[in-house]
Amino acid sequence: MPEEVGTQPQYDLFADEFADHARDNFYNAHYDRPACLDLLGDVDGKTVLDAACGPGHYAAELTRRGAQVIGFDQSPRMVELSTQRVPQAQFRTHDLAHPLDWLPDGSVDLVLLALALEYLDDRTAALAELTRVLRPGGALVLSRMHPTGDWLRHGGNYFQPRVIEETWNAGWHVRWWLSPLEQTCEELRGAGFLIERLTEPRPTPPAREIDAAKYEALHTSPTGLLAIRAIPDPRMADKT
Ligand SMILES: C[S@@+](CC[C@H](N)C(=O)[O-])C[C@H]1O[C@@H](n2cnc3c(N)ncnc32)[C@H](O)[C@@H]1O
């Protein structure tokens, strides 16, 4: 049987706990969100697709900054939580394993894919759909766990992608893809993206108040996150 994460909406089981956890915590609120929001830039007046939106923390902040947010998630409970949090935005249950056939070509200005790439079995196909719905001049911002950190924790062959099954501190059981940086770059290229920026973010100062030791560790070792801003490759436009 091929190795895969599968289509079970694994976050559905702990969606409410994740929502509480991610609201003002170290990792999401003071590390991942500042990094991706920085790469997204000015969103005022823009249509932003929040792919794998989770419980809507990003959607709330993007709406506050003037964006029109369309969001989706594989987990129905996450979609309910997002809808409650941000009634002005439009959310639906959708698995990124399937085409976004409810969104026309070139219909959004920006796409955000925060901390979800790891759960996709066919990442190139999913990213290609995100390229398709972006208008020319638009951009994708994604974050993923830092491949160096993943490899240091799990060992083995850094270059060999594999599905990891583990239980995190909160008791959440997850399956996800461990994969090298090169593979993410190749998947983006294969989907028609050109990488504009690749950052290795550091937690923001409020994170130090929550956990000083983790703050220091993530300011000195590549074991947390990385974030990428990519644009639809303008050279592809000439080929259509
Ligand atoms: C770590 S959470 C991140 C949520 C949100 N992006 C954030 O940063 O707050 C990962 C999310 O990805 C969603 N997800 C995982 N696989 C997915 C898929 N194939 N299609 C759509 N959403 C998916 C999960 O349901 C979960 O809400």
The ligand as an ORCA input file, in Angstrom:
! r2SCAN-3c Opt
* xyz 0 1
  C      -2.032     23.113     12.007
  S      -3.645     23.444     11.422
  C      -3.403     25.078     10.719
  C      -4.703     25.867     10.636
  C      -4.543     27.301     10.114
  N      -3.965     27.337      8.786
  C      -3.671     28.092     11.061
  O      -2.481     28.247     10.792
  O      -4.202     28.514     12.097
  C      -3.747     22.448      9.958
  C      -5.109     22.556      9.261
  O      -5.018     21.937      7.980
  C      -6.256     21.305      7.727
  N      -6.047     20.317      6.664
  C      -5.263     19.227      6.715
  N      -5.324     18.550      5.566
  C      -6.142     19.245      4.742
  C      -6.604     19.042      3.421
  N      -6.230     17.970      2.714
  N      -7.451     19.948      2.881
  C      -7.858     21.018      3.600
  N      -7.467     21.241      4.878
  C      -6.613     20.376      5.450
  C      -6.635     20.725      9.064
  O      -7.989     20.346      9.130
  C      -6.255     21.863      9.991
  O      -7.325     22.754     10.181
*
